[in-house]
Structures are given as C-alpha cells and as structure tokens.
C-alpha cells in the first residue's frame, strides 16, 4: 500500500468539483485499504495520542464561520481498535501511545468523505507529536510495516498555508509569489530526494515565512516521506495547482 501526503482544504473543498474529483480519483486508483491511519495538521499533541476507536465516533468541527450544513455532516466509520493496537505495537516501550475520545478533525474527515464516501473502512487519527522533520520521519519509518498489511498512511496538510496573507479569497485566485515559489521549491527538492533541503524549509525555502507562518500544514509531509519503502525514489505527484492561491500539491510514496 502506498503512503500519501494530501492537501485537505477547508469545508468548501466538498463543493469543489475539480479538487474533490482529483481526490476521488486517487482513491479509485489505489488498492482498497484494510484500514486508514491519518495524521492531520490540526492535531498537534505530545505524547502520541490516538483518536476514538469506537464505531461511529463523533467528528470534530474545528472551523468557524461556514455554512451550517458542514456542522451537520457525519462520517460513521467502523471500529478501529485493531488498528490502534497495531500502531501501539510499533512504538518503543519507553514511548507509550495514549488513547483519547477525540473524534476525527476536518483535516481527516473532509478528504475521507470524498475519497471513501461510504465510510466503511476503519479510520484512526494519530496526533503529530513534534514539528521536527527528522523526528517525524523516524515516526513515519516506524509506521512503515503497516503498509505491508494493506493500511493506508496519510499525512494531511497543505503545501502552502499563508492564510493571513491572502488578498483574494476566490477559489480560482492567482497564486501569490510566496506560494508559487515555495511550491516549486518543494517539488524540486522532492524530485531530487533532498530530504535535508526539505527539512530546513524554514531557512531555505523561498516564500517563507509567508507560505507557512506556522508549520503544521507542511510537517505531515515528513510522516509520509518517512513511511516510504523506497526513499531514494522521487514521490509521485498526484495533484498540483492552487486553491485560493494556496498550493494543493499532493504526493504518493512507494
């Protein structure tokens, strides 16, 4: 099973036929996962904590000012206890996994409603315990054996996320230079397998800090890269282009 880094967008992604169509096609092209483990930009917590494992776990509506319909949406996925046990077994004895009753946040359930709308695959969200790229890659490497069991690992973020600096909020807005420059830099670094360049994005990437005034939407990428079984090969680009001027670049590693 491959591993993904996807842009999850805002709730109105669900009404964007182009981007939602791209995400839906990704799911159609993949083998059907036995379960899904997702790390979202919207849950930073240490030590590592897992979401509610019960069937039909409630969602987290962690967004404000949107149409009421988005706050009434559900995603009633099956029980994920077995997946939680598998994840816990991959962690060192001195780094125990914590269990919570937290539901899936919008970085998880919004793309999954598009990719797997029947909600018939067990889903578990794992908190992102650090913003250190190298430590996140180590975590991704620990999770790598899950792929051999048919479990889909997803890092969910946004390749650029400079919301405070947007001036045109239309879906088809031109990308600001800080967004397009960062996106191109990241694409080139991934194409050459330059992990050190990517890891030092704060100082080396053009467009900083505007592209990421906070880093949590970029750093899930390192979970995905760490989970790669072929780190010397460039990731495959699945989606590129812009949404409100922000890069929606999404990739797959083998």
C-alpha positions, 0 to 999 in steps of 0.5 A: 500500500502506498503512503500519501501526503494530501492537501485537505482544504477547508469545508468548501473543498466538498463543493469543489468539483475539480479538487474533490474529483482529483481526490476521488480519483486517487482513491479509485486508483489505489488498492482498497485499504484494510484500514486508514491511519491519518495524521492531520495538521490540526492535531498537534499533541505530545505524547502520541495520542490516538483518536476514538476507536469506537464505531461511529465516533463523533467528528470534530468541527474545528472551523468557524464561520461556514455554512451550517450544513458542514456542522451537520455532516457525519462520517460513521466509520467502523471500529478501529481498535485493531488498528490502534493496537497495531500502531501501539505495537510499533512504538518503543516501550519507553514511548507509550501511545495514549488513547483519547475520545477525540473524534476525527478533525476536518483535516481527516474527515473532509478528504475521507468523505470524498475519497471513501464516501461510504465510510466503511473502512476503519479510520484512526487519527494519530496526533503529530507529536513534534514539528521536527522533520527528522523526528517525524520521519523516524515516526513515519519509518516506524509506521512503515510495516503497516503498509505491508498489511494493506493500511493506508498512511496519510499525512494531511496538510497543505503545501502552502498555508499563508492564510493571513496573507491572502488578498483574494479569497476566490477559489480560482485566485492567482497564486501569490509569489510566496506560494508559487515559489515555495511550491516549486521549491518543494517539488524540486527538492522532492524530485531530487530526494533532498530530504535535508533541503526539505527539512530546513524549509524554514531557512531555505525555502523561498516564500517563507515565512509567508507560505507557512507562518506556522508549520503544521500544514507542511510537517505531515509531509515528513510522516509520509516521506518517512513511511516510504519503502523506497526513499531514494525514489522521487514521490509521485505527484498526484495533484498540483495547482492552487486553491485560493492561491494556496498550493494543493500539491499532493504526493504518493510514496512507494 
